[in-house]
Amino acid sequence: MASSGYIISTVTDCGCDLVSQEEYLTISDPKAIQYVYANSQTFTRQKFVQNLIKMLLGPAIIAVDFDDHKRQRKIMQPAFGSPHLRSLFPVLIRHTQKVRPPG
C-alpha cells in the first residue's frame, strides 16, 4: 500500500539548554498520525510547543495531554455525534447556498 504522507525525524538543539538535544517528528501520513494519537503516552509534545499553545489558546484540547485531554474530549463528544450533526444540515445547506457562486 502506498503512503500518502511523510515522516521526518530530526534531532535538534531545543534552545532550552546548552547540553540537551531532542528528537522531533514531523508527520503528514494519516495512518502514522492515527498511530501517534492512539499511543499518545509514548509520543508526547515538546514542552516548549505545549507551553506556547497553552499561552496562545489557554488549556484547550490541543494543548493538554492525557487525562485532561480525555476529559475535554468526553465533554465535547456529544456535539460531534450523528443526531447533533444531522440537526445542523439545514443550517449548513442554507449558508452554502448563500456563498455558492451563481451558475
Residue pairs with C-beta under 8 A, 6 or more apart in sequence:
3 29
3 31
4 29
4 30
5 27
5 28
5 29
5 30
5 32
5 33
6 26
6 27
6 28
6 29
7 25
7 26
7 27
7 28
7 29
7 32
8 25
8 26
8 27
9 23
9 24
9 25
10 23
10 24
10 26
11 21
11 22
11 23
11 24
12 21
12 22
12 24
13 20
13 21
14 20
14 21
14 22
14 46
14 48
15 48
16 48
22 46
24 46
25 36
25 43
27 33
27 36
36 43
40 65
40 66
40 69
41 66
44 65
45 53
45 65
50 63
50 65
53 60
53 62
53 63
54 60
54 63
54 64
57 63
59 68
61 69
61 72
61 73
61 76
64 72
78 84
